[in-house]
Amino acid sequence: MMKIDKDVIAENDNKALIGSLNQIDKVIAVMSGKGGVGKSTFTALIAASLARSGYKVGILDADITGPSQARVFGLKPDGLHSTEFGLEPVITRSGIKMISINFLLPNEDDPVIWRGPLLAGAVKQFWEEVDWQDLDYLVVDLPPGTGDVPLTVLQSIPVDGLVIVSSPQDLALMVVKKAIKMAAKMKVPILGLVENMSEVVCSHCGETLKIFGPGQGEKVAAEMNISFLGSLPWDQNLNEHLDTGRVEFYLSSRADQIMENILAQLPQNQQ
Ligand code: ADP
């Protein structure tokens, strides 16, 4: 067992063969136009739903400067272990393998102020030097936005499809257009758009309130000719699960349906 810190991650690049032992069937990357719309939440919910369906699942937290996967799954490992095959991912309570920069920082709140090349290097190593073994699906939490940082991450990992997360507040056509441009540049298919916080579940009566009016996401997806994968309401119960590190125990048929829709859109899975 060894403890590894970020300097090791930055320097250590003579293990290029390690990744070739991994068998990762499909890589799904989750992106958003800006921060705070629910990209990390959807990454976690999609992975949890896949794991519940019996798939072997991993999460690669590529949001290096704003990592949140470790927190929402309640993981606080004491350093990372390394085998002869690479870094061992940390395993969540429902069996999801995870790697995040959080596991390499002494304190959860330590800021990461690395610049582009170092960030890209870390993400590349998360892909190449982690002992993922066999996975059906690896879900990647991209850095927010459509700028250079997520683009660099996409260049470091062979992604099979992109899921765009949006909320009614930022559901401008421009954001989706930018995402489509980015995907085209990277030659990565867009699996579709999901809309978060499209409604609110009343914590008193449980009624769903459509405070932004109906079908915004569906409209934008149709205009841009991409699939609409579904929506989730703002739900205090989900928020509590996230805050207490129990996201994988949040059950939602709508989230499960989104996962099914994503799988149906993946190249090769299509009929
Ligand atoms: P991003 O990854 O896009 O920055 P997050 O997934 O971290 O966004 O979500 C931002 C905040 O909103 C978090 O505090 C999360 O707990 C909360 N949140 C996201 N989606 C929902 C939802 N559907 N219902 C309740 N809270 C949510």
Residues whose N, C-alpha, C, O or C-beta is under 5 A from the ligand:
A	BS01	ADP	S32 K34 G35 G36 V37 G38 K39 S40 T41 M197 L232 P233 W234 D235 Q236 L238 N239 L242
